[in-house]
Amino acid sequence: MKAELIKKEGNVVDFKLTIDNDKFEAAINKAYNKNKGRFNIAGFRKGKAPRKIIENNYGKGVFYEDAIDIVFPEEYPKAIDELGLLPIDRPSIDVEEISKDNGLVLLVKVEVRPEFELGQYKGIEVEKVVYTVSDEDVDAKLKQLQEKASRLVESDKEI
């Protein structure tokens, strides 16, 4: 496994995660064993077809998605530790390359904890604001609220 930092913009980090071909092949075998019962191949009982036959009928990448789901959770924390990142969100991954030479190469994009420098905050003095409210101000505000909430109702009764 090799992790290489590509770009860091603000809180978003892009890095390339390269997983060895041996580990990826082992993950493909696990995916094959997990899913082989789903494939119906003529001449074989359900779940008994060899991996090569399934790949010939359904395509070479039939097990890739499940293999990535198996190997990525194992390798991602190691890559995060190696790069010294502090992620705060789930990563988004794109497959760049799958080959016998390079193995599995993924482009990973993840949001990380923001970095900032704390300024000088000790010793700052702030003036205390003192509010003075008189009884007349309170009475005026209460009268204003009463006028606002009141309504005029016409009555047929004489007083």
N, C-alpha and C positions, 0 to 999 in steps of 0.2 A: 504494500500500500504506500502510495506517495501522494502527498497533498502539496499543491503549489498555488500560492496566492496570485490571483490575476489582477484584481482591481478592488479598490476600496473607495466608495463614494458615499460620504456622509455615514449613514448607519447601515448601508447595504454593502455586503462583501461578496465578491465572486471569486470562487477558487475552483481549481481543477483537481479532481480526485481520480487517481489511477489505481485500479485494483488488479492484482496479478491474475494471469490467465488461469493458474492452478486453483485459486480461490473461487474464481468465477465458474470454472468447470465443475467444481464441487457443488456450488450453488445450483447449477443447471441440473446436476444429477439429483439433488434434493427436490427440485421443482418437478423433474420427471417422475420420481417416485411418488410425489404427492398427487400428481395429476394424471398418471397413466391410466387410471380407471375411467376417465372421461372419454377416451378415444375409441371409436369403433373402426377397426381395420379389418378388411376382408381377409380371411384365412387365419385370423388370430382370435382367441377368446378375448372378451372385454378385459382390459387391464393387463394383458399378457404380451402386447406388441413391444418389440425392442425400440429403444429410443431412436435409432437411426431410421427405422421404418416410419415412425411417427413424424420425424423431421422431414423425411422425403415427401410424405403425403401432405403435411400441413405447413411446411416451410421451416427453414433452419431456425428462425427466431421464435418458434412457438412457445418455448419455455423461458425466453429472455426476461419478460416482464416479471414473472414469479421469481426468477433467479435474482434479479435486481432487488426485489422486495425482501429476499432472504439475506443477501450480502450487504446491502446498504446500511441497515441498522447496526450491523456489527462494526463496519469500518468508519462510519460517520463520526462517532464520538472520538475515535482515535485521531482522525483528521482535525477535529476541532481542538483537541488538546495539543496536537503538534503545531498548529498555527496560532494557538493562544487566543482563540476567539471566545466571546461570551454571547451566544445566540439567544434571542428573545422570541423567536418565531420559528415555525416549521420551515424547513428548507424547500426550495423548488429545484428540481433536478432535470437536466436535459442530457440525453445520451449523445456524446460526441463521436465515440468510436467503440466498436467491438471487433477485436481481431485476435488472432493467435499470437502475434508479436507483442502487442501492447496490452492485451487483456481488455478490461472494461475501463473506458475513460468517460467520466461524468463531469459536467459543468454544474456546479452547485451555487445557488444564490440564496443567501440567508441574511436576515436583518439581525444586527448585533446591538448590544448595549451602546448607547452614545458615549463618546469620550468628550470630556470637558475639563477645563481648569477652573478651580474655585478661586475667585478673586479675594481681595482683602476685605473681610467683613467685620473683623474685630476692631473695636475702637470707634465705630461709626456712631455718631450721636444724632438722635432724632428729637426734634422739639415736640413736646407733649402739647396736644391741642386741647384747650379747655373750652367747653361749651357752657355758656351761661343761658339759662332759660328762665324767664320770669313767669309769674302766674298769669299775666296778661297774654303772653304768647300761648300758653296752654289753653286758656279760655277761648282765644281767637281760633285756634286750630280745632277745638271741640265744636265751636259754633259753626265753623266751615264744614265739618263732617256732618253735623246735624242737618244743615241746609242741603247738602249734597244728597243725603239719604232720605230726605223727606219727600212727600208727594202731596199733591193737592187733590182732594176728593170732594166732588160736588154732592151736596145732600139736599133732599127736598124738605127736610125738617127745618122749622124755624126755631130759633133760640130765643 
